């Protein structure tokens, strides 16, 4: 049997333990890093709109002038996911740059 090390995709910590299974039988994990904001995750999510790489692509495409429907079509995710990620990106920019997002 081969053991694959599990690394948390948000904080890149290896302090990960199993936390049950989903309704579809996929293994769920939990991060035990005290400095991490997120808690549980699926290493192989069926919906790729949840991956951090796709979330970064949404923000990059919106900064380059792509629209919501265009971004959703290119990345093959829902428009609701694009809007959600854009709102999170704007909130993150406000926090890191002060009161103005630009």
C-alpha positions, 0 to 999 in steps of 0.5 A: 500500500502506498501512502500519499502525503496530504498537504493543505492547499491554502496554507501548505501545511502537512499537519493534516488528519482525516475527518470522515467521508462525504456522501459520495465516499470521498475522504475529507481532511482537516488542517491542524495548523493554528494559523490557518483560517480554513479548516476542512477540505477535499484533496480531489474536489469534483468541482474545480471552481473550489481550487485556489489556482482557479480562484487566482485565475478568476481575480487575474482575469477580472483585473485584465478586463474579462467579464463574468460570463467570459471568465466562467466560460473559459474556466468552465465554472459557474457565474455564481462562483466567479462573482463570489471569487471576485467579491472575495478578491475585492475584499482582500484588496481592500484589506491589503491596500487600505480603504481604496481597492486601487 
